[in-house]
Amino acid sequence: MKMSKEKNVDAYVRSLAPGKRTLVQKLRRVVAAEAPHLVEVMKWGNVCWVGEGNVCLVHVEDNHLDFGFFRGTSIPDPDRILVGKGKFLRMVKVRKAADIRPGPLAGIIASAVALDRGQSRRAHVAAQPS
């Protein structure tokens, strides 16, 4: 699927085919429940959630969604739901609603948020004069 040029998250989600729209809406609810402070924006044609930095995104493919985590290689994954081979990014492949498992995702989102917050604190402390 081509990346969207849409700048509004709600308009983008409304433009999706009904099945994909339902999955994206479910992911949005999971992120909002687990990390309500994250800001939902459109970046690179995808729905992204941002804290101090980029935390996660949903990318719509033809046959599935990728629910990706920018620092996924640093996130504990005891349920082994993260996949990918990139240097940092890992994702959950979502083909159906049952693939969106709120319990395991809650832990992954919490770890991603902790990494995001830790990164900003280290950068802030390093930038202060001694």
Residue pairs with C-beta under 8 A, 6 or more apart in sequence:
1 60
1 61
1 62
2 45
3 44
3 45
3 46
4 12
4 15
4 42
4 45
4 46
5 45
6 12
6 15
6 42
6 45
7 42
8 42
9 40
9 41
9 42
9 47
12 42
12 47
13 21
13 24
13 25
13 28
13 47
14 21
16 24
16 60
20 60
20 65
22 97
23 65
23 94
23 96
23 97
23 100
24 47
24 58
24 60
24 65
26 97
26 100
27 58
27 65
27 67
27 94
27 100
28 40
28 47
30 100
30 102
30 105
30 106
30 109
31 38
31 40
31 49
31 56
31 109
33 102
34 105
34 106
34 109
34 110
34 113
35 49
35 51
35 55
35 109
35 110
35 113
37 51
38 49
38 50
38 51
38 55
38 56
38 113
39 49
39 50
39 51
40 47
40 48
40 49
41 47
41 48
41 49
41 50
42 48
43 50
43 54
43 57
44 57
46 57
46 58
46 59
46 60
47 57
47 58
48 54
48 55
48 56
48 57
49 55
49 56
49 57
51 113
51 116
51 117
51 120
52 116
52 117
52 119
52 120
53 70
53 116
53 119
53 120
54 70
55 69
55 70
55 109
55 112
55 113
55 116
56 67
56 68
56 69
56 70
56 109
56 112
57 67
57 68
57 70
58 65
58 66
58 67
58 68
59 65
59 66
59 68
59 91
63 95
64 93
64 94
64 95
65 93
65 94
65 95
66 91
66 92
66 93
66 94
67 91
67 92
67 94
67 100
67 105
68 84
68 89
68 90
68 91
68 92
69 75
69 82
69 89
69 90
69 91
69 108
69 112
70 88
70 89
70 112
71 88
71 112
71 115
71 116
71 119
72 82
72 84
72 88
72 89
72 90
72 91
72 112
73 86
73 87
73 88
73 89
73 90
74 88
74 111
74 115
75 82
75 90
75 108
75 111
75 112
75 115
76 107
76 111
77 90
77 108
78 104
78 107
79 101
79 104
79 107
81 92
81 101
81 104
81 105
81 108
82 90
82 91
82 92
82 108
83 90
83 91
83 92
83 93
84 90
84 91
92 99
92 100
92 105
92 108
93 99
94 100
